[in-house]
Amino acid sequence: MSDWLLFDPLFRLPFLTGLCLAVALPMVGALLRARDEWLAALGLVHVAAAGAVLSGPLHLPALLTASLAASLAVVLRLFIPRPDNAHFGVMILIGWSGALLLAGFVPHGHVTGESLMRGQLYFTHSVHLVGAVMLLVLVLVSMGWLQPRVLRERLFPDWYSANRIPAWPHRVLFGALVVAASVLGTVAMGAFAAFALLFVPPWVAFGLMHGWQRALLLSAGLGALAYVLAFVGAMLLDQPFGPTLVLILAMFSALRLVPRAR
């Protein structure tokens, strides 16, 4: 099986691209869950999908237009005094409706929109692999500096202002990671597959583990395991990758019923 599946040149690049994202996205999702902003992931992937639909008429790369749309959503969020999941719910509605409406006005827009929702991992190129590797490296390198600041701001919201310490450096980095994860995940795997990786592994890990570091490692491990199972299973059963990954991650949510590790 390995001769034609994982090691075949046709599938090697998509497999490596998805594997990098399957490790990086759950770690970014853990930060979103620590800030209680996990619903923002679903909103951003829909906004990124709407932006990617515009790549055709604008004659620009889908990664670029999706990044611009998601970045605009993050910037607009900064003007909301206390954003919560209700605001992110509105973002979901705007992104979903925008993607479908734009697809109706764009040549072959329905095909593009469908591929963005279902995922097109097997059609990824080297640029997606480079972006996924860069995202993974950035997450691994910055996590040690970023996570204590994100947790401190979550537990003590006025700590930075009270001590006159600027909070914008870690906020900008965190926003950039969320945008990059949402855009790359949407373009490479599909909107719902990207959201599932951002949401389910951290949710399960936080329910099983005591301690941030253990939960973070378990999140990345669950994401990688679900991805490999989905990639192999989709190929063997001749099924689309995106729904297969989402179903496996949904099944992983049953692990929440396991008592926490001591």
Salt bridges, closest charged atoms under 4 A:
GLU37 OE2 - ARG35 NH2 3.25
GLU37 OE2 - ARG77 NH2 2.68
ASP84 OD1 - HIS87 ND1 2.87
GLU114 OE2 - ARG118 NE 3.94
GLU153 OE1 - ARG35 NH1 3.42
GLU153 OE1 - HIS170 NE2 2.91
GLU153 OE2 - ARG171 NH2 2.38
